[in-house]
Amino acid sequence: MRMLAGPLFLCLLNGLGCNNQRLESQVTATPRTPQSFVQVVNGRLQVEGQPFHFTGSNVHRLALAEAFQSQIIRENKEGRATYPGIDRALEHYAATGYKVIRLWGFSCEGAKGSQVTPPFINKDLSLNMDGIQPLDYTIARAGQHGLRVILPLVNHEPESCGMDWWVEHALVKTGGTDKRKITWSCVATRQNQVLKLTYNPDECQALQRPDQPVEAIVTREAFYFDETVKSAFKNHVQKFLTRINPYTGLSYRDDPAILAVELSNKARTADYYECLSTGVGQKTFQSCAAENPATYKAGELVYNWLADMSEFVRSVDARHLITTGEEGFRSSHQDPGCLQKHAWIHNGMKGVDFARNATLPHISFMTTHLHPEDWSIPTTDLNWLQRCVIKDRAALAARHGKPIILEEAGFSGEAQDRTYLLSRLFRDVNKAGFQGTMAEDDPAEQLALKQQISCQQNLVRGQPLSRCVGICPRGTTVDATGHGVDPQGSRCVLPLL
């Protein structure tokens, strides 16, 4: 996942000319403030009785103070701050045809990888009203532009406000569970043999030997199971969702401009966490399951947290959709061919089980994040990705009456290749029945996103996907690698079969 703001985002935010990005905006309708909440009806997203297909962009840092600290902030007639850079960005997203943006709903004082001043959340776990004001403004103005917002509540990674921040500060503030036991996990190994699992940092250090490497990690997994941490986080979530946004006069829980409350960005565990924590001895996921067939379930920790948090959020917020924000990992797969390659995606290593999470009653729709290069999936394996991940996750979600969206996607490399590869990825998720597609704020991906807007308009109108912009036209040839090449010599996405 690319955390940094893209060049398009920065040129819009700072009021610079973006013509050199070669982007065009087309307004197809006058935007309006959303008046109705998005709902799930018969397993599909709907708004005001109509199917809701969307293309959107991840603009995580749009509402964070560091993103516009050089901006001139004006005051409106009510004496509240306005943010011209945020306005310019939202105007562009709406004009491009996006329907949804995804923003960080968190920034914490002193969090790793963040210099936000002021933050949304202080070290004493209180809300910082000055820090959260830009988020209030962004949500209010997004609604006025006809945009809807997906709002994650916490980050798995340390950036901006990670789970480790909550473990540290909730335990310091409350004097709860023994912090030393919770925040240290040390595993000593030799030739893949687990020799010792200890929560004592001194004992961990004493195990250091050249032939016996020791790994010591701060255990963010306490965020999922420590009752003190969970209680502190729930208290924050309730205040966050129920306080009044001064720009709208509505609480977040009552604002239809928010499409969904997302429990976490990329909830998962440290690799092998659930397996290693079952005890010592040579451990693999297979051996964990064999030794403890009745108790060991990869993904149990995250599943229990999602169940608890989704029930809590529903008790606070009766109308918004709730989603997990997960990437799409599983703990098993029924197709042996899907385990022959990239087995870690399906063997529970990440501590997430998409199939089980999809059964949760308060989860409204499912998410996937597809960054093939980050998963070490070469472009030659995109057919594998389509069969073993995209189609599989769509089928699992549908089985439990839940829509599914591609919440993050992207490739690196040359712009032409990136446009082609991302368009192909969008083609595959469209065919599988995904209702939403989102990529990053990057000029090299904007063309693919605009093509995807065309595809989704066809879906809403009941027209065939083969008429999408960017699908190979007549006269296309297929090169030696199986890519479509149009009559002008450019790569294009082959039609759906």
N, C-alpha and C positions, 0 to 999 in steps of 0.2 A: 504494500500500500504506500502510495506516495503522499507524504505528509506536508511537503512544502507547497506554498502557493505557486501556481503556474504563472507564466508571463502574461496571459490574457487577464487573469484576475488582478495582477498588479497594475497593468496599464489602465484598466477600468477604475480601480480603486483610487489611483493617484491622479486621475483626470488627464492622463497622457493620451496622445493620439494612437489609436489601435489599428489604423489603416494598414500598417505594415504587416499586420497579422493575417491579412487577406480574408477577413471574415465578413459575411453579409448577414444582415438581419432582415427578416420578412415578418411583418405583422399580419396575421391572418384574421384576427378578430380583436375587438377592443377588450383589453383585460378588465376584469372586475373582481372585487373582493369576494372570496368564496363565502357563500351563505349557508351551505349545507355541509355536514360532515360526510366524509367518505365512509362507505359501509361495505361489508362483505355480504353478498346475497347469493345463495346457491354456489358458494365457493369462488365467486368472482368479485372483483372490486367494482363498486358502482357509486355514482353520485347523482342524486336527483333522478333515480331510476334508469340512468344511462350507464353503459359500460365505461369504466375509467381506465384507459391505457395512457401511460405517460413515459416521456423521456425527460431526464433531468440531469443535474450535475452535482457532484460533491464539491461544495465550497466551504469546507470545514471551518476555516478561520475567518470567514467574512465578518462575524460579529465579535471577534476578539480584539481587544484594545490595541495590541501590538500591530495589527494589520493596518490601522489608520492613524497611528500616533502622530504622523506628520501632517494629517489633514486639518484643514480649518473647520472647526465644529461651530456651527451657527446655532442660535437659539430661535425657536419659533415663537409665535405670539403668546403661547402659554408659558414661555420661559424654559421650555425643555430643549435639550440639545437635539440638533439634527446633524446628519452625517452624509455629506454630499457624495463621498466615495462609495458608500453603501448604496445610495440611490442610483448612481451610475451603473453599478454592477447589476442590481435588480432590474433596471430598465433593459439592459442588454439581454439578460436571461429570458425575460418575458417576451421581448421582441424576437428572439431566436426561435421561440416556440416551446421552450421548456415549460413543464407544468409543475415540477417538483424540484426543490433544492434540499440538500442535506447539510445541516449545520451542527457544529459541536454545541451541545447544551451544557458544557462544563468548561471551566478553567479554574484551577486551584492555586492558591498562594504558595509559591515555592515549588510547584510541581516540576518534575524533570522535563527538560526540553522545551520549556516555556518561559518567556520573560514578560508575560502579560501583567500589566499594571494599570489599573487595579484588576484583580481577578473577580470571577463570579462568586467564589467561595473562599472565605478566610480560613486561616489555620485553626481557629477555634470552631470551625464548621458552620459558622453563621454566613448568611448571604450578604454579599457586598453590594449594596444598592447602586453605588456609582459604577461598579464593574459590570453589573448585569444590564445596565441601561442600553448599551449598544445592541444586545440580544433582543431586548424589548422592542427597540426601534426596527431592527431587521425583520422580526416576525410581523410587526404591524405593517410595514411598508411592503413586505412580500405579499401579504393578503391584498393590499390595495392594487398590486400588479397582477392579481389572479394567480399567484404562485402558492403552492402548498409546501409545508416544511416537514421533513422527518427530523426528529429531535432526539439524539442519543443522550443517555443520562450519565454515562461513565465510559472510560476507555480501558480496555484490557492492558494496553501498553502504557508506559509512564508519561508519554507526551500529554501535556496540557492538564490532565487530571486522571491518573491511572488508578487502578485498584490498589496498587502498593501504597499510594498516597493515603487512601482511606484506611488501610490497615494501620499505617503508622500513626496518623493523626487521631483516629477514633480511639485507639488504645491509649495514647498519651493523654487525651482529654479525659477519658472516663476511668483510667486505671483498671481496665478490664482484664481479660485473659492474659496470662503471663506472656509479655511481649517477646521475651527471649525464646520461648518455646515456639511461638507462632511464627516469628519472622525469620527463623533460621532453619534451613533444611540442608543437611550435609550428607552426601552419598560418596562413600569410598568404593572404588572399583579397581579390579585388576583383571584384564582380559575378559571384559564384559561380565565378570562375576561381582555381584554386589556383596561387599564384605561387611558394611556397617551402614545403618541409617540412624543418624543422631540429630537431635535438636540443640545440642550444646556446642556453641562456636569454639570454645577452648578445646574440647575433645576432638572436634573436627580438625583443628590446626595440628594437634598432636599426631594425627594420622598421616600427615604429609610425608611421603617418601618418593624418591624418583621413580620407583617401579609401581607405585600405588597412587596414582593421581586422585586428587580429591576436589570435588566441585562443591562450592558453598553458594547458595542462592538465597536471596530474599524471597520469602514465600508469599506471593500475592494471593495464593489460593485461600488464605484465611478470610479473604473478602467474601468467599462463598459460604464458609461454614461457621465462622465465629459470630456468636449471637450479639456480642457488643458492637462489632463492626456493622453487622446487618441492621441492627436497630438504629445506629447513627445514620446510616445511609437512607433508611426509610424515612426518618425524621426530616432529612434534607429534601427528599423527593416530594414529600407532602407539602412542605413550604414552597418548594420550587413550582409545583403545579397549581397551587391555590392562591398565591399572591397575585395582586392585581397589576396588570401591565398598564402603566400610566398613559401609554400612547393609544390604547384601544378601550380602556375601561373594562376589559375582560381579564379573567384569570387565564392562564395557559390551558387549563382543563376545559374551559368554555369557548375556546377560540377555534372556529372551523378552519382557519388558515393552517393549523397544524394537522398534517395528515396522520401522523402516527407518533406515539411515544416509543422510543427504542430503548430496551432495557440496558444494552451495553453495545459498544463497538467491539466486535470480534471476541466475544466471550469464549475462553478456552483455558486450559491449564498448561503448566510447563510440561514439556515432552516427558512421557513415561510417569507422570506424577502419581496417578492412581495405582499404577502397577508397583512402583517402587515403595509406595507408602504402605503396602500390604505386608512388608517384612523383608528379611534379608534372604540371600540365596540367589542363584542365577535366575534372572527374571526376563521373560519375554511376555508379550500380551497373551500368547498361547499358554505359557506356563501359569500365568496368573489365573486365567480362566480354568485351567485344569485343576489347580490346587484349590480354588475357591469357587466352584461352579454355581453355588447357590447365592454367593454374596458379591462376587466381583463382576461389576458391569462398567466397562469404560464409558465415560460420559455421565456417570451417576451424579458427581459433584455439581457439574454445571446444570444438569437437568433439574436437580432439586432446587437450586438457586433460582432458575428461571420459573419454576412452578411457584415458588414462594413469592418472588418479586412480581410476577404477572398478576397473581391474585391480589397482592397489595395495591398495585397500581390501579387495577380495576375497581378496588374499593374506594379509591380516591377520585378516579376519573372514569365516569360511566360511559362516555361517548366516543372517545378516541380509539382508533385501532392501536393495538399493541403488537410489537414485533421483537424478535430476538437480536437482530443485528449480527447473526452468525455468518461464517464464511461458507459452510456447507460440508464440513467433515462428518464422517460416519464412523461407527465402531465395527461395522461388518458390511459385507456386500454379497448378495445372492448369486452374482455372476462371477465365476472363477476367473474369467478373462479380465475382469476389472481389478483383480488382485495381483495379476502378473506384472502389471506396471504400476508405478507410483502407489505402492501398497499402503504407505503411511496415511494416505488420504482416507482410507477405508478401514484401518485396523485399530482405531481408537487412540492412537498415539497422542493426539491433540486434546484428548479428554472431552470430546464433543460427539454427540450422536444425533445427527439431523433427524433421523427416522423417529426416534423417541421424542425429540423436542416437538415434532409436528403434531404429536398427540395432545399437547397441553391445551386445555379448554379455553384459557384466556389469551392465548396467542392467536392473533387475527390473521396474519399472513407470514410467510416464510421468506427468508433472504438468502442469497448467495453472493460471495465476493470472488470474482474470477480474475486473477492476475497470473496467467500461466507461467510466465518467466519466473515470478517469485516462487512458484511451486515446482520449478525445474521441469516444467512440461514443455518440450520443444514444439515448434509449430508443426512439425511432422506428426505430432500426436493429437492434433485438434479433433480428429474423428473419434479418438478414444475419449477425449474430454466431452464431446457431444453425447456419446452413448453412455458412458459410465458416470458422468456427473450431471450434465444439464438435463437429459431426458429422465434420468433416475430421480433427481431431486424434484422435478416437476410432477412426476408420477406419485411420489410419496406425499407431496403437499396436497395434490388433488384427492388422494385416497382419504385424507382427513378433512376434506372440504375447505382447504385453505388456498388462497391465491399465492403466487410466488413472484418475486421480483429479483432482477439482477441489480444489486445495490451498489456494487463497485465493479469496475472492469478496466483493463488497460494493458497496453504493451509499450515497450521502449523501442528505440531504433529510429530509422528514417520515417518521415511523415507519411510518404506514400504507402510504405509497408504497414505502418500503424493503422492508417485509414482502412486498408484492405482487411487486415486481420481483425480489427474491431468490428467492421461491418459483417464479416463472416461470423463472428461471435454473436452479434445481434441477430443475424439470420437464424442461427441455431436456437437461440432462446425464444425467438418469435414462433418458430415451428413447434417448440415444446410447450407453448402456451403461457410463457411468462407475460405478465401484464405491465411491468415497468422495467426500464433499463436506465442505468445511470453510469456515467463515467467520471473522469476527473476534469478539473479546470485546466485544460491544456489545448492550445490552438491546434496541435497536430491531431487531436481527437474530435474537433468540432465538426469537421465535414462528415465523419461517420455518424455523429449524433444527429446532424441535420437530415441525413439520409434515413436514419431510424425514425425521425418524426414523420417523414413521408410514409414509412411502412405502417406506423401505428394509426395514421389517418385512414389508410386502407382497411386496417382491421376494424376500426369503428364503423366504417361505411359498408363493411361486408364485402370488400373487394379483395381479389387474390393478392397474396404477398409477392407474387412474381412481378407485379407492377410497381414495386418499390423503386424509388430512385436509388441508383447504385447497383441494382441487380444487372447482371450482364445482358446487353441487348443482343438482337439478332446479329449474326456475323461474327460472334465471339469464337475464338479458338481456345484450346486447352493446351498449356505448355507442358513440358516434360515433368514438372513437379505437381501437375494437377490443378494449377491455378488458371482461372479464366483470364483471357487477354482480349480486350475489346478491339474494334477495328482501328482505334487510334493508338493502340499499343499499350494502353494502361491496364493494370490489373483491375478486375471487377469480381463481384461475388456471384458465383454460379447460382442459377435459380434453384428454388426448393424442389426436391423430387417428390 
